[in-house]
C-alpha cells in the first residue's frame, strides 16, 4: 500500500497535469526532479538496504535499534546539509539552472523527505502499516490539492511547492511516529559506530549512485541536450513505464527483509525462494509489458493527452523495462546482497553505470528522446548480464536444485 500510494496516486494526477501544464512546463518539472534525485540518493546513502538488513536481524534488541537509528539519522542529516549546499552552488553557478532557480530550490523538499522518512526502520521491523497511513493521507491530500489549485500553465510553480511541502510533512510525521511506536530513544553514537554504519552502507551507496547515473540521468542528460518540451514527451512516456513498474515494487520492498532473514538461516532455502520469484514474477511481468507495448497509442492518448503523440514510440521502447527491472531486483539486489556478495553487487552497478552513461550521451546526442529510451533498455539488460556473470563466478545457480554450479 505504501509503495502503491507512491506510484498510483501521483499517476491519477498525471493525465490532468500533462494537459494543464503542457509538455514544456511538465518537462521542466521532470528535469528538476532528475537533478534533485541525485541528492535524494546522496541523503539516502545505502541505508534503505544496509540498515534494513541490520534492523531485521536485531529487531528484538531495543537498545541496539536505538543505536542504529541514532547513527543513521546523524549521517543522513549531515548529508542533507551537504546536499543543500551543493544544490545552491549548482543552481546559482549555471545559467540553465539559474533561469528557473525557484523550481529547483522548492523541489529540494523531496530530499528533506528522504532524509527524515525512516522507511528502513519500519521495513526492518516489518511494521509498515503506520507509515502507510501517514504516507497515504499525505498523498491523498496532495492529489486533492492538485485538482483544486492547479488550473493553468502558470500554476506549475504552485504544483512544485505543494509537492515539496507535502513531502516534508510526511517525513516529519513518519519520524515522530517511529520514535513513538518503537519507543526509540536518541543516543549519542560513538565515532566507531558512525564509521561502521557508513562502511555498511558504502557498497549500497556507490551502487545506488551508479544506478541513478543510468536512471535519473536519462531525463537529466536529455534536458542538457534538448529542451523542456522534448523532456516532457519522454517524462510522460516514462511516467507510464514507472507506473507499470511500480505495481511490482511493493512485492520487492516487502520481501527484501524476509529474503535476508531466510538467507541468514538457510542459503539453500533462500535460493529456492528466489528461483520461484524469477519464474512467477518474470512471467507476470512479461505479460504486462506485452500489453503495454500493444496498447501504447491508447495509453498515451488516454493518460497524457493529444499533445503527447510523440510519446507513443518512446513508450513502446520503454515497455519492456519493467520485466528487466523485476529480474534485476531479484538477481542483483536480493540474491547478491542477501548472500553477502557486496563487492559483486557494487561491481555490477559501477560497470553498468559507466557504460550506460556513455551510451546515453552518445545516443541522446544523436537521436534525442528515442536514443535515451534505447539506452535505458540497453543498460537494464547489461546489468542483468553482469549479475548472471558474477553469480557464475561465485558458483551460484538459481536454476539448479542444489543452488550451486555443477
Buried (B, 14 or more C-beta within 10 A) or exposed (E): BBBBBBBBBBBBBBBBBBBBBBBBBBBBBBBBBBBBBBBBBBBBBBBBBBBBBBBBBBBEEEEBBBBBBBBBBBBBEEBBEEBBEEBBEBBEEEEEBEEBEEBBBBBBBBBBBBBBBBBBBBBBBBBBEBBBBBBBBBBEBBBEBBEEEBEEEEBBBBBBBBBBBBBBBBBBBBBEBBBEBBEBEEEEBEEEBBEBBBEBBBBBBBBBBBBBBBBBBBBBBBBBBBBBBBBBBBBBBBBBBBBBBBBBBBBBBBBBBBBBBBBBEEBEEBBBBBBEBBEEBBEBBBEBBEEBBEEBBEBBBEBBBEBBEBBBBBBBBBBBBBBBBBBBBBBBBBBBBBBEBBEBBBBBBBBBBEBBBEBBBEBBBEEBBBBBBBBBBBBBBBBBEBBBEBBEEBEBBBEEEEBEEE
